[in-house]
Every structure is written in C-alpha cells, then in structure tokens.
Amino acid sequence: MSRPSPNLASGLIDLFLAPASLFETLPTRRFWGWGAFLLTAAVTVVAMLVFIGPMSPEWIVEQQVLQMGERMSDTELAQVRPQLLAMAPHTPLISAIGGVFMTALLVVLLGSVYMLLERVATRGPRHGWGQWLRLTVWTQLPQVLYALGLIALALIASTPDQPLSQLGYASLNGLVLDLPPGHRWFNWASNLGLFQLWSIGLAAVGFRVWTRASWGRAAGLAALPWGLVFGVWALFA
C-alpha cells in the first residue's frame, strides 16, 4: 500500500514521482481539485501570452490563413483577411481564455465518463462526480509542463514570429509526422501527443487505486474515452 500524500505540495510532487500516493489521498481532499485547476489555468494563460503575445498581427493572420489550407478559395480568403487582421491583436488573450475553457470542459466531460465507467465496468468502491472531477483535473497537470515547454520555446526563439504549429511541439505531428498546416490529418495529429498519453497513464493509476481493478482493465478504462474521440475524429478527417 502506498503512503497517502500528506498535503497539497506533497501531492504535486507525488503526482510525478508516486501518483498512487496522491490518488490514495485525493478522495477526501475536497479543495485540492481547485488548486490543481488554478495552477493549470494560470500557467496556460501565461504560456499563451508569452508565446503568441509578441507576434505581429500580420504574422498571426498569415499563420491562420496557412492553417485554413484549401478549405477556402482565394476570394473567400481575401474577404476574411481584414476581419482576421482586426482580431489579431486580441488573439493572445482569446487563446489564453480558450485554453482555460477547453481544460475545464475536458475535465467535466472526461470526469463524467470516468464516473460512468466506474459504475458499469468495475466492482470496487464507488466515488462521486466531484471526486472524479478532482481526479481528472489532477491527471491534466502534465499540461503544466507542456505550457512551461512552450514558454521556453518562445524565450529561446530568435524571432517572436514563430509558427503556430509549434503549439503542438510534443504531438504526434510535431515529433514524428511533420504534416503541413492544412493537411487533412494535421489537426488530428497535432492534438495527440506525449502529454495526452501521460494523462492517460495517470488516469490508469487512478482507476487502479480507486477501483482495485487490474492494471489491464484500469489502463483500458482510462484510455477508452480518448480512443473513442480520436477514433471518430480519424473517420471524419
């Protein structure tokens, strides 16, 4: 039996070194979920502002047009460019707020699915919706390391005008495929990467600790929602 994490600071360390210790404690630590979410949100906001903030509006527009690929004609692009240019100065803030919103939405959806899977696919102890949201937000903390990496890339870059594709620097596309923006698989491959796999691994540990399921079942349940999402996405890519 692992040693339960005694406090929030120890929990943050245990998440990366001994996650079972954290998950032993987490069901009774009602406000630890908010602490993890606020940390993730704060670092995400800083990363978006540091990475996108110094970019010139013209560069931002060119990158956005590049990511549209062949989905729009030259005439349509000419019509939309002035609107994109007007919005470009607000892109860093919009991206920061959007990143926090998407994290919150992911936690709610994924936590809800995990609670359902616990009830239909395991026979161990039962946990409430709030507890599963707490577990899910902690499994997203590797995104803090992703955001710190993005900040580092921005600080060491020779110019502030970096490709927006750098946002997926640890993704399947960034590490292996190197598909160009506009490719049919670009968005799919840019959203699946090391940090998502890390989150799935942490969720598997959480399932194992909370439900006493086998490692195989715990890993399968942790990966199932992600597999369904990316599987359906692949069908329509």
URTANOR-V480030 format. One record per residue. N is the residue number from 1. PSI is psi in whole degrees, 0 to 359 (999 if undefined). D_LAST is the distance of its C-alpha to the last C-alpha in Angstrom with 2 decimals. Layout:
n,psi,d_last
N,PSI,D_LAST
N,PSI,D_LAST
This chain:
n,psi,d_last
1,132,44.49
2,159,43.04
3,122,44.92
4,143,43.47
5,127,42.65
6,335,45.72
7,174,44.27
8,317,41.18
9,317,41.73
10,324,42.10
11,320,38.96
12,321,36.94
13,316,38.44
14,330,38.08
15,323,34.34
16,337,33.89
17,326,36.95
18,70,37.70
19,331,35.03
20,325,36.87
21,318,39.79
22,311,37.75
23,337,36.24
24,324,39.76
25,328,40.88
26,322,37.90
27,331,38.60
28,0,41.89
29,84,40.88
30,322,39.86
31,0,39.41
32,332,37.72
33,319,34.32
34,321,35.14
35,316,36.36
36,320,33.15
37,316,31.04
38,323,33.35
39,313,33.24
40,316,29.44
41,316,29.39
42,314,32.20
43,325,30.81
44,315,27.35
45,313,29.15
46,318,31.31
47,315,28.48
48,320,26.58
49,323,29.91
50,321,31.00
51,312,27.84
52,330,26.92
53,314,30.39
54,351,32.17
55,145,29.57
56,148,30.88
57,321,29.43
58,320,28.85
59,318,26.84
60,316,24.66
61,316,23.98
62,321,23.23
63,320,20.70
64,319,19.01
65,320,19.04
66,321,17.69
67,340,14.59
68,338,14.05
69,228,13.72
70,15,14.01
71,342,12.90
72,145,16.66
73,168,19.68
74,322,22.67
75,316,24.62
76,321,22.19
77,320,22.01
78,326,25.80
79,326,26.08
80,341,23.91
81,312,25.41
82,324,28.68
83,317,26.99
84,320,24.90
85,324,28.15
86,328,30.04
87,344,27.65
88,318,27.35
89,338,30.53
90,357,29.17
91,318,25.80
92,315,27.25
93,319,28.62
94,318,25.59
95,320,23.42
96,312,26.12
97,319,26.42
98,322,22.68
99,319,22.54
100,317,25.42
101,316,24.05
102,325,20.72
103,315,22.86
104,317,25.09
105,318,22.38
106,317,20.85
107,315,24.41
108,312,25.20
109,312,22.19
110,319,22.24
111,322,26.03
112,318,26.17
113,318,23.95
114,320,26.10
115,319,29.23
116,317,28.11
117,324,27.32
118,320,30.75
119,328,32.42
120,345,30.85
121,4,30.40
122,163,33.35
123,10,37.10
124,198,38.07
125,154,39.13
126,143,37.32
127,150,36.15
128,172,35.59
129,316,32.61
130,324,34.02
131,320,34.46
132,327,30.87
133,320,29.76
134,314,32.22
135,316,30.85
136,318,27.25
137,328,28.23
138,326,30.16
139,345,27.30
140,358,25.43
141,337,28.36
142,339,26.83
143,337,24.99
144,317,28.50
145,322,28.67
146,314,25.27
147,320,26.74
148,322,29.96
149,321,28.20
150,320,26.55
151,317,30.04
152,318,31.48
153,320,29.06
154,321,30.05
155,329,33.74
156,355,33.95
157,146,31.96
158,341,34.23
159,147,32.81
160,340,31.26
161,85,28.61
162,150,25.97
163,137,22.31
164,341,20.17
165,344,17.88
166,343,20.90
167,335,19.86
168,39,17.67
169,334,20.67
170,16,20.60
171,173,16.89
172,322,15.39
173,316,14.50
174,329,17.96
175,330,19.86
176,302,18.40
177,320,15.53
178,46,16.57
179,145,13.57
180,153,14.63
181,140,13.58
182,341,11.46
183,146,9.52
184,332,5.78
185,4,6.17
186,307,9.11
187,320,8.76
188,309,7.52
189,337,10.38
190,349,12.64
191,1,12.88
192,118,13.89
193,197,17.30
194,320,20.99
195,328,21.93
196,318,19.47
197,323,20.85
198,316,24.29
199,320,23.83
200,319,22.86
201,318,25.96
202,320,28.14
203,324,26.98
204,319,27.92
205,318,31.35
206,316,31.64
207,318,30.99
208,314,33.48
209,318,36.12
210,327,35.78
211,353,35.45
212,24,37.19
213,161,34.39
214,162,34.12
215,322,32.00
216,314,29.62
217,318,29.23
218,316,29.01
219,320,26.21
220,317,24.29
221,321,24.76
222,323,23.84
223,341,20.52
224,310,19.63
225,319,18.12
226,318,15.95
227,320,14.90
228,315,14.04
229,309,12.01
230,334,9.94
231,313,9.93
232,318,8.75
233,317,6.01
234,325,5.03
235,330,5.78
236,8,3.82
237,999,0.00
